[in-house]
Amino acid sequence: MPMLIILYFVAFLDRTNVGFAEEALSVDRGITAGAYALGAGIFFIGYAIFEIPSNLLLDKFGARFWLARIAITWGIVASAFAFVTNDTMFIVLRFLLGVTEAGLFPGVIMFLAQWFPNKRRVQMFALFYLAQPFSQMLGAPLSGGLISFGEQFTPWAGWQVMFFVEGMMAVAAGIAAFFFLVDSPQKAKFLSDDEKGALKAVMEHENSVKHEDGPKGIGAAMVSWKVWYFTIIYFCLQIAVYGTTFYLPQQVAGLIGKAVGWEVGLITAIPWAVGLFACYYFGKHANTIRRRRNWGTIFFLLTGVAILVSAWAGANGQPLLGIAAITVAVASFLSAGPITWSFPTAFLTGAAAAAGIGLINSLGNLGGFVAPIMRTGINEAVPTDSGAWGVVSLGVFAFLAAVMMACTRFFRSKGDELLDEDVPAAVPGH
């Protein structure tokens, strides 16, 4: 788990640190607002195209090799942003970043579903999700600090130093992953024979239920209505996540009246610090289907309301209220993520899991493509000093996700019933 968290920590940092360089790229390289929005979002096009193939290759070659390969290649591309010269290069590199990172997140979701039974899975997903708040809580001051360091102590622009150093962090993490990850529980030296046997029995029982209840094979997963249902929920979630994350430094800077740098980085870390504890706490206790459904619905509602409040606060010069609202939004959508993933992993297994989880993540992540373009387009159509209407549009999708999550009470997978069964004590984490 620590190795997986490190990988996602660096991945999330490298896909979102562009928010700290937005203004500098405009001044130093003439990157336009439209090119920035397209570049921020086109990452997810490359990500979506190669997501399912990458997941199937991970299933073939094993997580140890494939996750290491992903990290090393995306780290090289992330470092290349230090040499951006124009709009075209920026957009192409963002696309390539999505191509090279494709498969990391769904691969880990599938990987964890092979290691942990349903009753423990949300807790493990939540631990993995902690990389998001860690990457922003620690990454925000890190990015701001690298920018300030680069400006004061190097001959390069601060944003160049930030991109290069954080890209190389991914390369180092990929090399470490090759040596530290273990492909399957049966190959784990840290498990006893009794633990391996108990875990194998539980997972075989779960897989038999999934085979009976869920889609069988790649084709069936691709056309499963349940897979598409959770794809829409995840799409709405990602609009809220990336519509907020890509512009968070600028939004905080506007609220407090400071330029993006060390101070903005520290304040930007506050929502992620609160989100870290919320994500872990609720993930640890979401061990019944009722809690998962109800809490998921509440978190999506809170996300929508908090986003609307942050828009109002920005438009009316209320910095404390704005930062508090952003904090609630971040904590809520972070908590909703692991819960959302517990539903499809309750009925997907084998090749169907590789394809279904890849489909949900790839198409769902297109919300990250839509969000910045939608937010920018609405702000240009309805201009305000605070860009409030662009922020409001994000909250609408969070409300839609809340309704859809609430409606899961009308259908239930047999895999959900496993939450009511006892997990043998020999299984790690019990």
C-alpha positions in Angstrom: 0.0 0.0 0.0 2.7 2.6 0.7 4.2 2.0 -2.7 0.9 2.4 -4.4 0.2 5.6 -2.5 3.6 7.0 -3.5 2.8 6.2 -7.2 -0.6 7.9 -7.1 0.8 10.8 -5.1 3.3 11.7 -7.8 0.8 10.9 -10.6 -1.8 13.3 -9.2 0.9 15.9 -8.6 2.1 15.7 -12.2 -1.3 15.9 -13.7 -2.4 18.9 -11.6 0.7 21.0 -11.0 0.0 22.8 -14.2 -2.4 24.9 -12.1 0.6 26.5 -10.4 2.2 27.4 -13.8 -0.9 28.8 -15.6 -0.1 32.5 -15.1 3.7 32.0 -15.7 3.2 30.0 -18.9 1.0 32.8 -20.2 3.6 35.5 -19.4 6.8 33.6 -20.3 5.5 31.4 -23.3 2.3 33.2 -24.4 0.1 30.1 -23.6 -3.4 31.4 -24.0 -6.4 30.7 -21.7 -8.0 28.6 -24.4 -4.9 26.6 -25.0 -4.4 26.1 -21.2 -8.0 24.9 -20.8 -7.6 22.5 -23.8 -4.3 21.3 -22.6 -5.5 20.7 -19.1 -8.4 18.7 -20.4 -6.8 16.9 -23.4 -4.8 14.8 -20.9 -7.9 12.8 -20.3 -8.4 12.1 -24.1 -5.1 10.4 -24.3 -5.9 8.7 -20.9 -9.2 7.5 -22.2 -7.9 6.1 -25.5 -5.2 3.9 -23.9 -6.9 3.1 -20.6 -8.5 -0.2 -21.4 -5.6 -1.6 -23.5 -3.2 -0.6 -20.6 -5.5 -2.4 -18.1 -5.5 -5.6 -20.2 -1.7 -5.4 -20.5 -1.4 -5.1 -16.8 -3.5 -8.2 -16.4 -1.1 -10.0 -18.8 2.3 -8.7 -17.5 1.5 -8.2 -13.9 1.2 -5.1 -11.7 4.8 -5.0 -10.7 6.2 -4.5 -14.2 3.4 -2.6 -15.7 2.9 0.0 -13.0 6.6 0.6 -12.9 6.6 1.2 -16.7 3.7 3.6 -16.5 5.4 5.7 -13.8 8.8 5.9 -15.6 7.3 7.0 -19.0 4.9 9.5 -17.6 7.7 11.0 -15.4 9.8 11.6 -18.5 6.9 13.3 -20.3 6.1 15.4 -17.1 9.7 16.6 -17.0 9.6 17.7 -20.6 7.1 20.4 -19.6 10.1 22.4 -18.4 10.9 23.0 -22.1 7.5 24.1 -23.4 7.7 26.9 -25.9 4.2 27.4 -27.4 0.5 26.4 -27.3 1.0 23.4 -29.6 3.8 21.9 -27.6 1.9 22.4 -24.4 -1.2 20.7 -25.7 0.8 17.8 -27.3 2.7 17.1 -24.0 -0.5 17.1 -22.0 -2.0 14.6 -24.4 1.2 12.4 -24.1 1.1 12.7 -20.3 -2.4 11.1 -20.5 -1.2 8.4 -22.8 1.7 7.4 -20.6 -0.2 7.5 -17.4 -3.2 5.6 -18.7 -3.9 2.5 -16.7 -2.3 3.5 -13.4 -5.5 4.2 -11.4 -7.8 1.5 -12.8 -4.9 -0.9 -12.7 -4.4 -0.3 -9.0 -8.2 -0.6 -8.4 -8.2 -4.0 -10.1 -5.0 -5.0 -8.3 -6.5 -4.2 -4.9 -9.7 -6.1 -5.8 -7.5 -9.1 -6.1 -5.9 -8.6 -2.7 -8.8 -7.5 -0.4 -12.3 -8.9 0.0 -15.3 -6.7 -0.5 -15.8 -6.0 3.2 -12.3 -4.5 3.5 -12.1 -3.0 0.0 -13.4 0.5 0.6 -10.9 0.9 3.4 -8.0 0.0 1.0 -9.4 2.2 -1.7 -9.6 5.0 0.8 -5.9 4.4 1.8 -5.0 4.6 -1.9 -7.1 7.7 -2.3 -5.1 9.4 0.5 -2.5 10.0 -2.2 -4.8 12.7 -3.7 -4.9 14.9 -0.5 -1.3 14.1 0.3 -0.2 15.2 -3.2 -2.1 18.5 -2.9 -1.5 19.1 0.9 2.2 18.5 0.5 2.4 19.0 -3.3 0.9 22.5 -3.1 3.6 24.0 -0.9 6.2 21.9 -2.7 5.1 23.2 -6.1 4.9 26.8 -4.8 8.2 26.3 -3.1 10.0 25.0 -6.2 8.7 27.9 -8.2 10.0 30.4 -5.6 13.3 28.4 -5.3 13.8 28.3 -9.1 13.2 32.1 -9.4 15.6 33.0 -6.6 18.5 30.4 -6.9 18.6 29.1 -10.5 19.0 30.6 -13.9 15.7 28.9 -15.0 12.2 30.1 -14.5 10.5 28.7 -11.3 7.9 26.8 -13.3 10.6 25.0 -15.2 12.2 23.8 -12.1 8.9 22.6 -10.7 8.0 20.6 -13.8 11.4 19.0 -14.1 11.9 18.0 -10.4 8.4 16.7 -10.0 8.7 14.7 -13.3 11.9 13.1 -12.1 10.1 12.1 -8.8 7.8 9.9 -10.9 10.8 8.2 -12.6 12.3 7.4 -9.2 9.0 6.1 -7.9 8.6 3.8 -11.0 12.0 2.3 -10.4 11.2 1.7 -6.8 7.8 0.1 -7.7 9.6 -2.5 -9.8 11.4 -3.7 -6.7 8.8 -3.3 -4.0 5.4 -4.4 -5.5 4.2 -8.0 -5.4 2.0 -9.3 -8.2 -0.3 -11.5 -6.2 -1.0 -12.6 -2.6 0.3 -16.1 -3.4 3.8 -14.6 -4.1 3.9 -12.4 -1.0 6.7 -13.4 1.4 5.1 -11.4 4.2 2.0 -13.7 4.3 2.0 -17.0 6.1 0.6 -20.1 4.4 -2.5 -19.9 6.6 -3.1 -16.3 5.6 -2.6 -17.1 1.9 -5.0 -20.0 2.2 -7.7 -18.0 4.0 -7.4 -15.1 1.6 -7.5 -17.4 -1.4 -10.7 -19.1 -0.1 -12.5 -15.8 0.5 -11.5 -14.4 -2.9 -12.5 -17.5 -4.8 -15.9 -17.4 -3.1 -16.3 -13.7 -4.1 -15.2 -14.4 -7.7 -17.8 -17.3 -7.9 -20.5 -14.9 -6.9 -19.3 -12.2 -9.4 -19.2 -14.8 -12.2 -22.8 -15.7 -11.4 -24.1 -12.1 -11.1 -21.8 -10.0 -13.2 -20.8 -9.7 -16.9 -18.6 -12.5 -18.2 -15.8 -11.5 -20.5 -14.6 -8.2 -22.0 -17.5 -7.8 -24.5 -20.2 -8.3 -21.8 -18.5 -5.8 -19.5 -18.4 -3.2 -22.2 -22.1 -3.3 -22.8 -23.2 -3.9 -19.2 -25.8 -1.2 -18.1 -24.3 -1.3 -14.5 -20.9 -0.5 -15.9 -22.3 2.4 -17.8 -24.3 3.6 -14.8 -21.2 3.9 -12.6 -19.3 5.4 -15.6 -21.8 8.3 -15.5 -21.5 8.7 -11.7 -17.7 8.8 -12.0 -17.9 11.2 -14.9 -19.9 13.6 -12.7 -17.4 13.1 -9.8 -14.4 13.9 -12.0 -16.0 17.1 -13.3 -16.2 18.3 -9.7 -12.7 17.1 -8.8 -10.8 18.5 -11.8 -13.0 21.6 -12.3 -11.9 22.5 -8.8 -8.4 21.2 -8.7 -7.1 22.7 -12.0 -8.1 26.2 -10.8 -7.7 25.9 -7.1 -4.5 27.9 -6.8 -5.9 30.7 -8.9 -9.2 30.6 -6.9 -7.4 30.8 -3.6 -5.1 33.6 -4.9 -8.2 35.6 -6.0 -9.9 35.0 -2.6 -6.9 36.2 -0.5 -5.6 38.8 -3.0 -2.1 37.3 -3.3 0.0 36.0 -6.3 0.5 32.3 -6.7 3.5 31.2 -4.6 4.4 30.0 -1.2 1.5 31.6 0.7 -1.1 30.5 -1.8 0.4 27.0 -1.7 0.1 26.7 2.1 -3.5 27.8 2.1 -4.3 25.6 -0.9 -3.1 22.7 1.3 -5.8 23.2 3.9 -8.7 21.6 2.0 -6.6 18.6 1.2 -5.4 18.2 4.8 -9.1 18.1 6.0 -10.0 15.8 3.0 -7.2 13.3 4.0 -8.8 12.6 7.4 -12.4 12.6 6.0 -11.4 10.1 3.3 -9.7 7.7 5.6 -12.3 7.9 8.4 -15.3 7.3 6.2 -13.5 4.7 4.0 -12.6 2.7 7.1 -16.2 2.6 8.3 -18.0 2.2 5.0 -18.3 -1.6 5.5 -22.0 -2.1 4.8 -23.9 -1.5 1.6 -26.3 0.9 3.4 -23.5 3.1 4.6 -21.8 3.1 1.2 -25.0 4.2 -0.5 -26.2 6.7 2.0 -22.8 8.3 2.7 -22.0 8.4 -1.0 -25.2 10.3 -1.7 -24.5 12.7 1.2 -21.0 13.4 0.0 -22.1 14.2 -3.5 -24.8 16.5 -2.1 -22.2 18.3 0.1 -19.9 18.6 -2.8 -22.5 20.4 -4.9 -23.6 22.7 -2.1 -20.1 23.6 -1.1 -19.1 24.4 -4.7 -22.1 26.8 -5.0 -21.2 28.5 -1.7 -17.6 28.9 -2.8 -18.8 30.6 -6.0 -21.0 33.0 -4.0 -18.1 33.8 -1.6 -15.8 34.5 -4.4 -18.3 36.9 -6.1 -19.0 38.7 -2.8 -15.5 39.0 -1.3 -15.8 36.5 1.5 -12.4 34.8 1.6 -12.9 32.8 4.8 -16.3 31.5 3.7 -14.8 30.7 0.3 -11.9 28.7 1.7 -14.2 26.9 4.1 -16.6 26.0 1.3 -13.7 24.7 -0.9 -12.5 22.6 2.1 -15.9 21.0 2.5 -16.1 20.3 -1.3 -12.7 18.7 -1.4 -13.3 16.6 1.7 -16.6 15.4 0.3 -15.5 14.5 -3.2 -12.5 12.7 -1.8 -14.7 10.6 0.5 -17.1 9.8 -2.3 -14.4 8.4 -4.6 -13.5 5.1 -2.7 -17.2 4.5 -2.0 -18.1 4.9 -5.7 -15.4 2.3 -6.7 -16.7 -0.3 -4.2 -19.9 -0.8 -6.3 -18.4 -1.9 -9.7 -15.7 -4.0 -8.0 -18.5 -6.0 -6.2 -19.7 -7.5 -9.5 -16.7 -7.4 -11.9 -13.9 -10.0 -12.0 -11.3 -11.4 -14.3 -11.1 -10.0 -17.9 -14.5 -8.3 -17.3 -12.9 -6.4 -14.4 -10.0 -5.3 -16.5 -12.3 -4.0 -19.2 -15.1 -2.7 -17.0 -12.9 -0.9 -14.5 -10.9 0.5 -17.5 -14.1 1.7 -19.2 -15.5 3.4 -16.0 -12.2 5.2 -15.3 -11.4 6.2 -18.9 -14.8 7.6 -19.9 -15.5 8.8 -16.3 -12.2 10.7 -16.4 -13.4 12.6 -19.5 -15.1 14.7 -16.9 -11.6 16.1 -16.4 -11.5 17.1 -20.1 -15.0 18.6 -20.0 -14.6 20.5 -16.7 -11.9 23.1 -17.6 -13.4 23.8 -21.0 -16.9 24.1 -19.6 -15.8 26.3 -16.8 -13.8 28.6 -19.1 -16.5 28.7 -21.8 -19.2 29.6 -19.3 -17.0 32.3 -17.7 -16.4 33.8 -21.2 -20.2 33.6 -22.0 -21.2 35.1 -18.7 -18.2 37.2 -17.6 -17.7 38.1 -13.9 -14.7 39.3 -12.0 -14.8 36.1 -9.9 -15.7 33.6 -12.6 -18.6 32.5 -10.4 -20.8 31.0 -13.0 -18.1 28.7 -14.2 -17.8 27.4 -10.7 -21.5 26.9 -10.3 -21.6 24.7 -13.4 -19.4 22.1 -11.5 -21.9 21.8 -8.7 -24.8 20.8 -11.0 -23.0 17.5 -11.9 -22.4 16.7 -8.3 -26.1 16.9 -7.6 -26.8 14.5 -10.6 -24.3 12.1 -9.1 -26.1 12.3 -5.7 -29.4 11.4 -7.3 -27.8 8.4 -9.2 -26.1 7.2 -6.1 -29.3 7.3 -4.1 -31.0 5.3 -6.9 -28.6 2.4 -6.4 -31.1 1.3 -3.6 -33.3 0.0 -6.4 -30.8 -2.5 -7.7 -28.3 -4.6 -5.8 -25.4 -6.9 -6.8 -25.1 -10.3 -5.2 -21.5 -9.2 -4.4 -23.0 -6.6 -2.1 -24.4 -9.4 0.1 -20.8 -10.4 0.9 -20.6 -7.4 3.1 -22.9 -9.2 5.5 -20.7 -12.2 5.7 -17.8 -12.7 8.1 -14.3 -12.5 6.8 -11.9 -15.2 8.3 -9.6 -13.9 11.0 -6.6 -15.2 9.1 -7.2 -12.6 6.4 -4.8 -9.6 6.9 -6.6 -6.5 8.1 -9.4 -8.3 9.9 
